[in-house]
């Protein structure tokens, strides 16, 4: 018989030999002996679950007809396992997203007032919140044949209510007097606004408009009068605004010969000016006029005129990827609309009259202008539109010849990150050089007016454009203007720019009178002390000398010596 101590020993051994953590685990199920009721306690010791309470519904109390609106609610106490959104009258729930403590839903409304309702529950308690909403017409247009809107014209600049600007036309330009029975070109440009339609009319004189070429900012038409004076009218519209311009013209007989198969002459080319042996005037062309930095996928007009002789044929050629959509020709001019589809290159025109011919070319570099042309079938989804603002919105850019200078003026509507404008000048419309600099407004939402006077214009026709430069050094070019100058020019004029200048870097521009000369430049401070002096030779028809000297901020006199000529300029360094 074992002793009691021995029994206790073996019981202790048996207990120590049990597997460690071998306590039984319980997993519930449908047959676990517990009911399937909702447990509304906060814990197993009898604490009660908090009753649900909701915040007021957040969202627009005034909604836009036919548009989606978001509404949300928060749980102030308790926990919700379900949110049910509804609109007892006038609304539709598009979608909702729920959490344990909040919910948001998107509603769509018709054209009546409505109520937004949400009920939150967790099986033990529930709460409901209501919000009365009022409908209004927000003039939101989501295009499409079944969008519920009429197919009327949208006269805003954006969906935020900006108003489209009125159309203003320039005066009509063209030949007066004109030649009877010969087509003459007449044109006008849009000074402000955009036009979607141009209609040319001959209001008196019995003439006919045979063809026309238009963009959103210009139009040109070929008009022929049979034998009397008359008047021409141009109507421009965009569905929201319109403008009209008229011009009275006078005709004359130009002794034109319109032959035929039975006119008694042989069908050979006659290259004389008359039957007594006079030679016909050779055919020569002027430079091609047009935008040298056109927007891709937008048509631009390019034109050429004969400087001597007449042409009976004009043939335009365009680079690969570009297309010529139309052309208007007379005996002395041709206008072609050319669209660049993403590449740059050279456009050319050949004019001929069977006796002579001449060719002119123009190098163009296309740019992406981010132009949007919307519509029901434009390929874009009806989603949120994120505006990509242009750095500067240019309202107008004009050039005017004065007695001894050319004045440039331009107006901006808005500016974003605009550092400065650089004014560029060209004699042939191809190669441009900077002639001045005007500081921009930086960031502006109001109209800004700018001007610049070029005191050294070319004699004859000059071309000008603006180079708009951002603070991050990105830049864009304006359209190119041409202006004719026949005034007087100081034979020994010198231009310093920019002036005032930040830092000690500036440019010195000499006109043609200095060409080939040795020039001494003497920079003096306000005490008369020479700070910098240098002699150099002026080369080229328009010589620009960049100067970069370590000059401290202040006012200086810059004196140029040429033979017995002395020119003094004032320079301000900031």
Buried (B, 14 or more C-beta within 10 A) or exposed (E): EEEEEEEEEEEEEEEEEEEEEEEEEEEEEEEEEEEEEEEEEEEEEEEEBBEBBBEEBBBBEEBBBBEEBBBBBBBEEBBBEEBBBBBEEBBEBEEBEBEEBBBBBBBBBEEEBBBBBBBBBBEBBBBBBEBEBEBEEBEEEEBEEEBEBEEEEBEEEEBEEEEBBEBBBBEBEBBBEBBBBBBBBBBBBBBBBBBEEBBBBBEBBEBEBEBBBBBBBBBBBBBBBEEEBBBBBBBBBBEBBBBEBEBEBEBEEEEEEEEEEEEEEEEEEBEEEEEEEEEBBEBEBBBBBBBBBBBBBBBBBBBBBBEEBBBEEBBBBBBEBBEBEBBBBBBBBBBBBBBBEEEBBEBBBBBBBBBBBBEBEBBBEBBEBEEEEEEEEEEEEEEEEEEEEBBBBBBEBBBEBEEBBBBBBBBBBBBBBBBBBBBBBBBEBBEBBBBBBBEBBEEBEEEBEBEBBBBBBBEEBBBBBBBBBBBEEEBBBBBBBEBEBEEEBEEBBBBBBBBEBEEBEBBBBBBBBBBEBEBEBBBBBEEEEEBBEEEEEBEEEBBBBEBEEEBEEEEBBBBBBBEEEEBEBEBBBE
